[in-house]
Every structure is written in structure tokens, then in C-alpha cells.
Amino acid sequence: MFSATSRYHDLPTATLRLPDGRTVTYVRRRPMPDPDTLTTIAVHVVAHRERLDHIAARHLGDPEQAWRIADAHRVLTPAELTARPGRRLRVTLPAGLLQGAALLAPGGGPGDR
């Protein structure tokens, strides 16, 4: 249903039968991960007028992975993360995926920054 890089990829689905007999399939709620379980691959200092998708593209190689940075900071409004220049952001991957960082990060790996 969702691509392997989507935050919704591994979520279970459920169905709901409506009063008119139609069945609706939906994705169950996604729990926020504990930031302490995430693997930090970089720390980024926010520049003036910088956007989270640009930070994700730089460090993770994909602007659509900005949700990973938001998860590391437990925010529901990602714009909060870039509202203040100078803020230090953790760029993370799920625990155990450090080996995958070399495949995602432009330039070869997380140690190249």
C-alpha cells in the first residue's frame, strides 16, 4: 500500500463497515517512536529560512524523509524545527539501521559530513 520509505509502510490496516454496507479500509494510527531509540547519523544547525525537507535531502538523500527528523524531536508541526536559526537538529534513522545510512546519505555515509 505504501512505499518502503513511507512512515506508514509497516502499519497494519483495519476495516470498518459503514451503516450503508460499504467497507472502508484504513491505516491504523502510527505511534511516535521514542527518540532515545533512534540512531543519530548527523547533527544539523538550522540556517536562516531553511526548510526541513532541504535538510532531509542533504543528510538522508530524500526530502520526503523529513518525517524522520521530526520524529527525533517529537514534534507534530515540523515547521517548529526550522523556525529558529541556530537550532541543532538530530538527523536520525531507526535503531539498527546505521548500516543503511551509507546507502541513503549522499557522498557515501554519515561520517562524510
Number of C-alpha atoms within 10 A of each C-alpha: 10 10 9 9 11 13 15 15 12 14 14 11 11 10 11 11 10 9 7 6 8 8 11 10 10 11 14 12 10 11 7 12 14 12 19 10 13 20 18 19 21 17 14 16 16 19 15 11 10 16 17 23 17 16 23 22 17 15 25 28 17 17 16 16 21 20 19 21 24 23 22 23 20 14 14 11 8 18 13 12 19 20 15 15 13 12 14 14 20 21 24 27 23 16 12 10 13 17 10 12 20 17 14 16 21 17 14 12 18 21 11 10 12
